[in-house]
Each structure stands twice: as structure tokens, then as C-alpha cells.
Amino acid sequence: MTDHSPYTEHPNRLADVMSAIQLMGTFKYGSRTIANWKKSIGRDPVSSADWASIFDQHPEFFRVISGYASLVWRRAKTKNYHVERNTDLSKDEIGRLNETEKKKITRRPLDSSQVEALLNSAVQLHASALSHKKELRWWIPVAASLIGVLVGALISLTRT
């Protein structure tokens, strides 16, 4: 297990991840260019140079394929949702669509309980990363004590 977690790189990392989850989970299209996600989110990420970095550093939630980013959960859904009709279509119905209408087929947005589950997962992963980072610092007081003992011993040796 690595000691490095993107959740501990910046204090606003969780906020950026949560912003992306909320928008990408509920937006009518499931997969878009990173530039389009940035426009929809309405800002650059606070915890990284760009949204591509956020998506790449959090494969537990996001996938980037050929410049298009999406939520993993949405990628698991069938691509049969018509964004204008707000309904799932059968394979036969999709087959009868013209090319313009086929571009309006995507994966169904997540419902509120699914988005909530992802947000809760992000919070738990963040808390776990912070806890792990704290556990890695157990040796600091021990080392400081040992250094103090060594300095004290050296001082007492130089006085005698």
C-alpha cells in the first residue's frame, strides 16, 4: 500500500471530487470532453492544475478515454438513454433512429441515492487517507525523545 493519497495533497481536494461527482452523475450526457465538463462545473479545480488531473488521480470514480471523461458508475449502465425524451430505448428503437438522434443516446444519469452513495464514498476515502497520514507520524515523538536523550548524553560526556 502506498503512503501517498491524492486526498491529502490539498485541503480542497474532496470539494473538487464532490463537485465533479455531482455534476457528472446528474448531467444529461454521461461522457464529455474535459473542456466541456470544466465549462459545466464553472471553474477550474482548486486542488489541482486542471480537471484532467483530478479525473486521472481518482480512478475510483472517474475514467478518461480518448479525451472523454465519465463516472465509472455511469459507464456501467447501458447506453440506451435518450436525453431529450428522458427515457430508455430498446435496441430496436435505437436502431430506427437517424444519425442525429443517435447522438442523443447516452447512459442514464444517476439517481439521487446513487450520487449520495458516491459522495459518501468520497468522504470516507478522504477520512481514511487523513487517518492513515496521521498514523504514519507515530515515530516523530519517539525520534524527538531519542534525540533529546542523545543530546543530553553528549552534553553530560563533554562536562566530565
C-alpha positions, -999 to 999 in steps of 0.1 A, spaced: 0 0 0 13 34 -9 17 62 16 6 87 -10 -31 97 -14 -44 124 -37 -70 132 -10 -42 146 12 -24 166 -14 -46 197 -10 -72 207 16 -98 213 -11 -93 180 -30 -125 165 -15 -145 195 -26 -133 192 -62 -140 155 -63 -175 161 -49 -182 189 -74 -173 166 -103 -193 136 -89 -224 157 -85 -223 172 -120 -211 141 -139 -237 119 -121 -267 140 -129 -258 157 -162 -279 146 -192 -248 133 -211 -227 107 -194 -194 113 -212 -180 146 -224 -147 162 -231 -128 175 -201 -132 210 -215 -170 207 -216 -170 193 -180 -149 223 -169 -175 247 -186 -204 230 -168 -187 229 -134 -180 266 -140 -145 268 -126 -110 253 -125 -103 228 -97 -89 244 -66 -67 214 -56 -50 208 -90 -39 225 -122 -68 211 -142 -98 187 -142 -79 161 -162 -55 157 -132 -84 153 -108 -100 126 -130 -67 108 -135 -58 108 -98 -92 94 -88 -98 62 -109 -121 50 -81 -147 74 -95 -137 87 -130 -125 73 -163 -108 93 -191 -108 76 -225 -97 94 -257 -102 128 -241 -137 120 -228 -143 118 -191 -171 100 -173 -181 85 -140 -173 48 -136 -208 41 -123 -224 57 -153 -201 37 -177 -215 6 -161 -250 15 -173 -264 5 -207 -261 32 -234 -298 34 -242 -310 67 -226 -324 94 -249 -316 128 -234 -344 147 -250 -371 121 -245 -359 114 -209 -364 76 -214 -346 44 -220 -350 29 -255 -348 -6 -267 -322 -18 -292 -348 -19 -319 -359 17 -311 -322 29 -312 -317 11 -345 -346 30 -361 -331 64 -351 -314 86 -376 -277 96 -370 -287 130 -354 -310 112 -330 -284 85 -322 -261 113 -309 -287 119 -282 -283 84 -268 -261 81 -237 -261 64 -203 -289 73 -179 -280 98 -152 -276 85 -117 -305 89 -93 -300 109 -61 -293 79 -39 -266 68 -63 -250 102 -63 -253 102 -25 -235 69 -23 -206 82 -44 -204 113 -23 -203 92 9 -176 70 -6 -155 101 -14 -159 114 22 -150 80 36 -119 77 14 -108 112 23 -112 105 60 -94 72 57 -65 89 38 -62 116 66 -63 90 93 -36 69 75 -14 101 71 -17 107 109 -7 71 117 24 75 96 37 102 120 38 80 152 76 79 151 81 117 153 77 120 191 97 88 196 126 102 174 124 136 192 127 118 226 157 97 214 174 128 200 169 145 234 184 116 252 214 116 229 219 153 232 217 150 270 242 122 270 266 141 248 264 171 270 270 151 301 300 134 284 315 168 275 312 181 311 331 152 325 
